[in-house]
Amino acid sequence: MKITEPALAELKKLLSDNGADGLEVVLQQTCCGVSPAFQMVRFDENDKPENVDGVMILADDPQAREAVKEVIIDLQDGELVVFNPVCGCGGHDHGDDHECCGGHGQDHDEDHGCCGGHGGCNH
């Protein structure tokens, strides 16, 4: 997993503005199988996040760790986007506009935004 320099500054600001400690990798069932997504979280004492390019990432599930191995979080046109070169199909834009990396992820938790989401690839 890689977070580009431009994305790092924006992601740190987003985490700070939302009172989050870092990101948690979650797996979502999509039309193309299981795809990784990210949600902002506050860690508890039992969590063991890893530092990825300056952002704390929690991926307890081995399948989640494997799913984000090649993921790149970048900043394009002022928006955080998640690229997953190891996905089954392209991203799907259903017009959802959540506070997400990629802008098209599904925010299932009212208190946290998410990164990634629908389809596994957000280009």
C-alpha positions as CSV (number, residue, x, y, z in Angstrom):
1,M,0.0,0.0,0.0
2,K,1.2,3.5,-0.8
3,I,0.0,7.0,0.0
4,T,1.4,9.6,-2.3
5,E,2.8,12.9,-0.9
6,P,0.0,15.1,-2.2
7,A,-2.6,12.6,-0.8
8,L,-0.8,12.4,2.6
9,A,-1.3,16.1,3.4
10,E,-5.0,16.0,2.5
11,L,-5.6,12.7,4.2
12,K,-4.0,13.9,7.5
13,K,-6.1,17.1,7.3
14,L,-9.3,15.0,6.8
15,L,-8.4,12.7,9.7
16,S,-7.6,15.6,12.0
17,D,-10.8,17.5,11.0
18,N,-12.9,14.4,11.9
19,G,-11.0,13.5,15.1
20,A,-9.9,10.2,13.7
21,D,-6.6,8.4,14.5
22,G,-6.3,6.7,11.2
23,L,-8.0,4.4,8.7
24,E,-9.4,0.9,9.1
25,V,-9.5,-1.5,6.1
26,V,-12.9,-3.1,5.7
27,L,-14.0,-5.6,3.0
28,Q,-17.2,-5.0,1.1
29,Q,-19.1,-7.3,-1.1
30,T,-19.5,-5.8,-4.6
31,C,-20.6,-6.9,-8.0
32,C,-17.1,-8.0,-8.6
33,G,-16.5,-9.9,-5.4
34,V,-14.8,-8.6,-2.2
35,S,-13.2,-5.2,-2.5
36,P,-11.3,-3.2,0.1
37,A,-12.6,0.2,1.5
38,F,-11.3,2.4,4.2
39,Q,-13.1,4.1,7.1
40,M,-11.9,6.7,9.5
41,V,-11.6,5.4,13.0
42,R,-10.4,6.1,16.5
43,F,-8.2,3.3,17.7
44,D,-8.6,1.6,21.1
45,E,-5.9,0.1,23.2
46,N,-6.3,-3.4,21.6
47,D,-5.8,-2.2,18.1
48,K,-2.5,-2.7,16.3
49,P,-2.4,-0.3,13.4
50,E,0.6,0.0,11.1
51,N,2.2,3.2,9.9
52,V,1.9,3.4,6.1
53,D,3.6,6.5,4.7
54,G,2.7,8.5,7.9
55,V,-0.9,7.4,8.3
56,M,-1.9,4.7,10.8
57,I,-3.8,1.9,9.0
58,L,-5.7,-0.9,10.8
59,A,-6.1,-4.1,8.9
60,D,-6.5,-7.0,11.4
61,D,-8.0,-9.4,8.9
62,P,-5.4,-11.2,6.8
63,Q,-7.7,-11.0,3.8
64,A,-8.0,-7.2,4.3
65,R,-4.2,-6.8,4.4
66,E,-3.8,-8.8,1.2
67,A,-6.6,-6.8,-0.5
68,V,-4.8,-3.5,0.0
69,K,-1.3,-4.7,-0.7
70,E,-1.2,-2.9,-4.1
71,V,-3.6,0.0,-3.3
72,I,-2.4,3.5,-3.9
73,I,-4.2,6.5,-2.3
74,D,-3.5,9.7,-4.4
75,L,-4.9,13.2,-4.8
76,Q,-6.4,14.1,-8.2
77,D,-8.2,17.3,-9.0
78,G,-8.3,18.1,-5.2
79,E,-10.0,14.8,-4.3
80,L,-8.6,11.7,-2.6
81,V,-8.8,8.7,-4.8
82,V,-8.1,5.0,-4.2
83,F,-6.5,3.0,-7.0
84,N,-6.6,-0.7,-6.7
85,P,-4.7,-2.3,-9.6
86,V,-5.7,-5.7,-8.5
87,C,-9.5,-5.5,-9.0
88,G,-12.0,-7.4,-10.9
89,C,-13.8,-4.6,-12.6
90,G,-13.9,-0.8,-12.8
91,G,-15.5,1.5,-10.3
92,H,-19.1,2.4,-10.5
93,D,-20.4,5.9,-10.2
94,H,-23.9,5.8,-8.9
95,G,-24.0,9.6,-8.2
96,D,-23.2,9.1,-4.5
97,D,-21.1,11.9,-3.1
98,H,-19.8,10.9,0.3
99,E,-16.8,12.2,2.2
100,C,-14.7,9.5,0.7
101,C,-11.4,8.9,-1.1
102,G,-12.6,8.4,-4.6
103,G,-15.9,10.2,-4.0
104,H,-17.9,7.2,-4.8
105,G,-17.4,4.9,-1.8
106,Q,-20.3,3.9,0.3
107,D,-20.4,5.6,3.7
108,H,-22.2,3.0,5.9
109,D,-21.2,4.6,9.2
110,E,-22.7,8.0,10.0
111,D,-19.6,9.0,12.1
112,H,-16.9,8.1,9.6
113,G,-16.1,8.6,6.0
114,C,-14.7,5.9,3.8
115,C,-12.2,5.5,1.1
116,G,-12.6,3.1,-1.8
117,G,-15.9,1.3,-1.9
118,H,-18.0,0.5,-5.0
119,G,-16.3,-1.9,-7.5
120,G,-12.9,-1.9,-5.9
121,C,-11.3,0.5,-8.4
122,N,-11.8,4.2,-8.2
123,H,-10.2,6.0,-11.1
